[in-house]
Amino acid sequence: MMGMVDAARLEDPVRERFNFLVNAPALFNAVATAAELRVFQLLAGRPGCDFDTIRAATGLPRHQLRVLLQAVCSTGLIERRDEGYHNSAVAGELLASDADDSWSHILIGWREVYYPAFAQMTEALRAGTNTALSRFPGDEPTLYQRLSRDPELEATFHRAMSAFTLRSVDGLVERQEFRDVRHLLDVGGGDGTTSVRLVARHPAMRCTVFDMPSVSRLATADPGRALPAGVTLQPGDIFTDDFPTGPDAVLFSHVLEIFAAEQILGLMRKAYDALPDGGRVFIYGYNVSDDETSGIFGARLGLYFNVLASGQGMAYPARDYERWLRQAGFREIHTIGGLPYEHGLTLGTK
């Protein structure tokens, strides 16, 4: 009888997730370290490498490399067969290249910026504000503003954001609702990653990216990455500056979730005022379930916002965005759910 109870406990998916969860911080950092040391890239180019080949490539002492490889193998991302090491199919897809959408960029960005903050979660949640922001110099109230004081870290952060955007953006750019858009205002559009993909998919569209000056500079900092003719940058403050004139559609992609309800409603009203009759608003981002009990990507994001980024916001359920759009005056409101990485697209018409 005891054996049957023990077997049932071992098969309990919640217990299995718990066992992984309590070890996840160390394992996350092991995988990020392997990515930083380019282990996945090495195995992509030379599958079946032995230990000494990996040691020569990474420069790690023998014992420390042994510990690192065991940790990464325990996640299943690297497999050991005979005396050689191989990327799993997942590692080959997500981590084994330096492409702009590589998860290697995401992991390193999260390690450098996001995850150190979570040690202060209890303090931040009790205080009701993003107390972990104190490790970044400055007196500005958000992470995004303070990162402008550290261009190198800001570039690391936006490289990670851009990579994740590329992983999820096809769920947005492939939508046929963009076919008739001629001028899109991309509010908080960062380095223009989303707008670049949109104009490539919809050549008749032009996009104006409206974001902070330091972020706009990132879009032109890489001489090997020129913006297409259909994408222009307009630096500004999305709250205090007027929205650029002339768009027939406004996109909020991964931006409204950062803020509190009253700020979101204010931005929606600015969008309404900037649009002509018949103009459309698109809201793309994470949505937790309507009962707010599921969505692990959304859970991570909400905690990050409240502990570090802004002290407010969350991956709101779609029904919240729909309610705010109604309050801002929009009609024909609906949400397309089930998009990659727990994303949804909420639409409204003026």
For each residue, the residues with C-beta under 8 A, 3 or more apart:
1: 4 5
2: 5 6
3: 6 7
4: 1 7 8
5: 1 2 8 9
6: 2 3 9 10
7: 3 4 10 11
8: 4 5 11 12
9: 5 6 12 15
10: 6 7 15 16
11: 7 8 16
12: 8 9 15 16
13: 16 17
14: 17 18
15: 9 10 12 18 19
16: 10 11 12 13 19 20
17: 13 14 20 21
18: 14 15 21 22
19: 15 16 22 23
20: 16 17 23 24
21: 17 18 24
22: 18 19
23: 19 20 26 27
24: 20 21 27 28
25: 28 29 115
26: 23 29 30 71
27: 23 24 30 31 71 74 75
28: 24 25 31 32 107 111 115
29: 25 26 32 33 111
30: 26 27 33 34 68 71 72 75
31: 27 28 34 35 72 75 77 95 107
32: 28 29 35 36 107 108 110 111
33: 29 30 36 37 68
34: 30 31 37 39 40 68 72 77 78
35: 31 32 38 39 40 95 103 104 107 108
36: 32 33 104 108
37: 33 34 57 58 60
38: 35 41 42 57 58
39: 34 35 42 43 54 57 58 72 78
40: 34 35 43 44 77 78 87 91 92 95 96 104
41: 38 44 45 96 97 98
42: 38 39 45 46 49 53 54 57
43: 39 40 46 47 49 78 85 86 87 91 96
44: 40 41 47 87 92 96 97
45: 41 42
46: 42 43 49 53
47: 43 44 84 86 87
48: 81 84 85 86
49: 42 43 46 53 54 57 84 85
50: 53 54 83 84 85
51: 54 55 62 65 66 69 83 85
52: 55 56
53: 42 46 49 50 56 57
54: 39 42 49 50 51 57 58 65 69 85
55: 51 52 58 59 60 62 65
56: 52 53 59
57: 37 38 39 42 49 53 54
58: 37 38 39 54 55 65
59: 55 56
60: 37 55 64 65 68
61: 64 65
62: 51 55 65 66
63: 66 67
64: 60 61 67 68
65: 51 54 55 58 60 61 62 68 69
66: 51 62 63 69 70
67: 63 64 70 71
68: 30 33 34 60 64 65 71 72
69: 51 54 65 66 72 73 78 80 85
70: 66 67 73 74
71: 26 27 30 67 68 74 75
72: 30 31 34 39 68 69 75 77 78
73: 69 70 76 77 78 79 80 85
74: 27 70 71
75: 27 30 31 71 72 78
76: 73 79 88 90
77: 31 34 40 72 73 87 88 90 91 95
78: 34 39 40 43 69 72 73 75 85 86 87 88 91
79: 73 76 85 86 87 88
80: 69 73 84 85 86
81: 48 84 85 86
82:
83: 50 51
84: 47 48 49 50 80 81
85: 43 48 49 50 51 54 69 73 78 79 80 81
86: 43 47 48 78 79 80 81
87: 40 43 44 47 77 78 79 91 92 95 96
88: 76 77 78 79 91 92
89: 92 93
90: 76 77 93 94
91: 40 43 77 78 87 88 94 95 96
92: 40 44 87 88 89 95 96
93: 89 90 96
94: 90 91 102 103
95: 31 35 40 77 87 91 92 102 103 104 107
96: 40 41 43 44 87 91 92 93 102
97: 41 44 102 104
98: 41 102 104
99: 102
100: 105 162 163 166
101: 163 166 167
102: 94 95 96 97 98 99 105 106 163
103: 35 94 95 106 107 163 167
104: 35 36 40 95 97 98 107 108
105: 100 102 108 109 159 160 162 163
106: 102 103 109 110 160 163 164 167
107: 28 31 32 35 95 103 104 110 111 160
108: 32 35 36 104 105 111 112 156 160
109: 105 106 112 113 114 156 157 159 160 161 163
110: 32 106 107 113 114 115 160
111: 28 29 32 107 108 114 115
112: 108 109 116 153 156 157
113: 109 110 116 117 143 147 153 156 157 160 308
114: 109 110 111 117 118 304 308
115: 25 28 110 111 118
116: 112 113 119 132 135
117: 113 114 120 121 124 132 135 304 307 308
118: 114 115 121 132 303 304 307
119: 116 132
120: 117 123 124 131 132 307
121: 117 118 124 125 303 307
122: 125 126
123: 120 126 127 131
124: 117 120 121 127 129 130 131 132 306 307 308 311
125: 121 122 128 306 307
126: 122 123
127: 123 124 131
128: 125 311
129: 124 311
130: 124 133 142 143 305 306 307 308 309 310 311
131: 120 123 124 127 134 307
132: 116 117 118 119 120 124 135 307 308
133: 130 136 141 142 143 146 308 309 311
134: 131
135: 116 117 132
136: 133 143 146 147 149 150
137: 146 149 150
138: 145 146 149
139:
140: 145 146
141: 133 145 310 311
142: 130 133 145 146 258 309 310
143: 113 130 133 136 146 147 308 309 310
144: 147 148 212 215 309
145: 138 140 141 142 148 212
146: 133 136 137 138 140 142 143 149 150
147: 113 136 143 144 150 153 154 157 214
148: 144 145 151 154 212 214 215
149: 136 137 138 146
150: 136 137 146 147 153 154
151: 148 154 155 214
152: 155 156
153: 112 113 147 150 156 157
154: 147 148 150 151 157 158 214 215 218
155: 151 152 158 159 218 221
156: 108 109 112 113 152 153 159 160
157: 109 112 113 147 153 154 160 161
158: 154 155 161 162 190 191 215 218
159: 105 109 155 156 162 163
160: 105 106 107 108 109 110 113 156 157 163 164
161: 109 157 158 164 165 190 254
162: 100 105 158 159 165 166 190 191 193
163: 100 101 102 103 105 106 109 159 160 166 167
164: 106 160 161 167 168 341
165: 161 162 168 169 190 193 194 253 254
166: 100 101 162 163 169 193 197
167: 101 103 106 163 164 340 341
168: 164 165 171 172 339 340 341 343
169: 165 166 172 173 193 194 197 253
170: 173 174 197 340
171: 168 174 175 284 339 340 343 345
172: 168 169 175 194 198 253 282 284 339 343 345
173: 169 170 178 194 197 198 200 201 202
174: 170 171 201
175: 171 172 178 336 345
176: 179
177: 280 282 345 347
178: 173 175 181 184 198 201 202 205 249 282
179: 176 202
180:
181: 178 184 202 205 248 249 280
182: 204 205 206 248
183: 205 206 207 208 246 247 248 249
184: 178 181 195 198 205 206 207 208 247 248 249 250 251
185: 207 208 210 243 244 247 249 250 251 271 274
186: 189 192 194 195 198 207 208 209 210 251 253
187: 210 211 238 243 250 251 252 255 267 271
188: 210 211 238 252 253 254 255
189: 186 192 193 194 195 207 209 210 211 251 253
190: 158 161 162 165 193 194 209 211 215 218 219
191: 158 162 215 218 219
192: 186 189 195 196 207 209 219 227 231 233
193: 162 165 166 169 189 190 196 197
194: 165 169 172 173 186 189 190 197 198 251 253
195: 184 186 189 192 198 199 207 209 231
196: 192 193 199 200 227 228 231
197: 166 169 170 173 193 194 200 201
198: 172 173 178 184 186 194 195 201 202 205 207
199: 195 196 202 203 205 206 207 228 230 231
200: 173 196 197 203 228
201: 173 174 178 197 198
202: 173 178 179 181 198 199 205
203: 199 200 230
204: 182
205: 178 181 182 183 184 198 199 202 230
206: 182 183 184 199 230 231 232
207: 183 184 185 186 189 192 195 198 199 230 231 232
208: 183 184 185 186 232 233 234 244 247
209: 186 189 190 192 195 216 219 231 232 233 234
210: 185 186 187 188 189 234 235 236 238 243 244
211: 187 188 189 190 215 216 233 235 236 238
212: 144 145 148 215 216 235 236 237
213: 216 217 235 236
214: 147 148 151 154 217 218
215: 144 148 154 158 190 191 211 212 218 219
216: 209 211 212 213 219 220 233 234 235
217: 213 214 220 221
218: 154 155 158 190 191 214 215 221
219: 190 191 192 209 215 216 225 227 233
220: 216 217 227 233
221: 155 217 218
222: 225
223:
224:
225: 219 222
226:
227: 192 196 219 220 231 232 233
228: 196 199 200 231
229:
230: 199 203 205 206 207
231: 192 195 196 199 206 207 209 227 228
232: 206 207 208 209 227
233: 192 208 209 211 216 219 220 227
234: 208 209 210 216 244
235: 210 211 212 213 216
236: 210 211 212 213 241 244
237: 212 240 241
238: 187 188 210 211 241 243 255 267
239: 263 266 267
240: 237
241: 236 237 238
242: 245 270
243: 185 187 210 238 247 250 270 271 273 274
244: 185 208 210 234 236 247 274
245: 242 274
246: 183
247: 183 184 185 208 243 244 250 274 275 279
248: 181 182 183 184 275 276 278 279 280
249: 178 181 183 184 185 275 279 280 281 282
250: 184 185 187 243 247 271 274 275 279 280 281 282
251: 184 185 186 187 189 194 281 282 284
252: 187 188 255 256 267 271 281 282 283 284 285
253: 165 169 172 186 188 189 194 282 283 284 285
254: 161 165 188 257 284 285 286
255: 187 188 238 252 258 285
256: 252 259 264 267 283 285 316 321
257: 254 285 286 301 305 313 314 315 316
258: 142 255 305 309 310 312 313
259: 256 263 264 267 310 312 313
260: 263 264 312 313
261: 264 265 320 324
262: 265 266
263: 239 259 260 266 267 312
264: 256 259 260 261 267 268 321 324
265: 261 262 268 269 324 327 328
266: 239 262 263 269 270
267: 187 238 239 252 256 259 263 264 270 271
268: 264 265 271 272 281 324 325 327 328 330
269: 265 266 272 273 328 329
270: 242 243 266 267 273 274
271: 185 187 243 250 252 267 268 274 275 281 328
272: 268 269 275 281 328 329 330 350
273: 243 269 270
274: 185 243 244 245 247 250 270 271 279
275: 247 248 249 250 271 272 279 280 281 350
276: 248 279 350
277: 350
278: 248 349 350
279: 247 248 249 250 274 275 276 349 350
280: 177 181 248 249 250 275 347 348 349 350
281: 249 250 251 252 268 271 272 275 325 330 347 348 349 350
282: 172 177 178 249 250 251 252 253 345 346 347
283: 252 253 256 321 325 345 346 347
284: 171 172 251 252 253 254 343 344 345 346
285: 252 253 254 255 256 257 315 343 344
286: 254 257 295 297 298 301 315 341 342 343 344
287: 295 298 315 316 317 318 335 337 342 343 344
288: 292 294 295 298 299 302 314 315 316 317 342
289: 292 293 294 295 317
290: 317 318 319
291: 294
292: 288 289 317
293: 289
294: 288 289 291
295: 286 287 288 289 298 299 315 342
296: 299 300 342
297: 286 300 301 315 341 342
298: 286 287 288 295 301 302 314 315 342
299: 288 295 296 302 303 315
300: 296 297 303 304
301: 257 286 297 298 304 305 314 315
302: 288 298 299 305 306 313 314 315
303: 118 121 299 300 306 307
304: 114 117 118 300 301 307 308 309
305: 130 257 258 301 302 308 309 310 311 312 313 314
306: 124 125 130 302 303 309 310 311 312 313 314
307: 117 118 120 121 124 125 130 131 132 303 304
308: 113 114 117 124 130 132 133 143 304 305
309: 130 133 142 143 144 258 304 305 306 313
310: 130 141 142 143 258 259 305 306 313
311: 124 128 129 130 133 141 305 306
312: 258 259 260 263 305 306
313: 257 258 259 260 302 305 306 309 310 316
314: 257 288 298 301 302 305 306
315: 257 285 286 287 288 295 297 298 299 301 302 342
316: 256 257 287 288 313 320 321
317: 287 288 289 290 292 320
318: 287 290 321 322 335 337 344 346
319: 290 322 323
320: 261 316 317 323 324
321: 256 264 283 316 318 324 325 335 346
322: 318 319 325 326 333 334 335 346
323: 319 320 326 327
324: 261 264 265 268 320 321 327 328
325: 268 281 283 321 322 328 330 333 346 348
326: 322 323 329 330 333
327: 265 268 323 324
328: 265 268 269 271 272 324 325 348
329: 269 272 326 350
330: 268 272 281 325 326 333 348 349 350
331: 348 349 350
332: 347 348 349
333: 322 325 326 330 346 347 348 349
334: 322 346 347
335: 287 318 321 322 344 345 346 347
336: 175 339 344 345 346 347
337: 287 318 344
338: 344
339: 168 171 172 336 343 344 345
340: 167 168 170 171 343
341: 164 167 168 286 297
342: 286 287 288 295 296 297 298 315
343: 168 171 172 284 285 286 287 339 340
344: 284 285 286 287 318 335 336 337 338 339
345: 171 172 175 177 282 283 284 335 336 339
346: 282 283 284 318 321 322 325 333 334 335 336
347: 177 280 281 282 283 332 333 334 335 336
348: 280 281 325 328 330 331 332 333
349: 278 279 280 281 330 331 332 333
350: 272 275 276 277 278 279 280 281 329 330 331
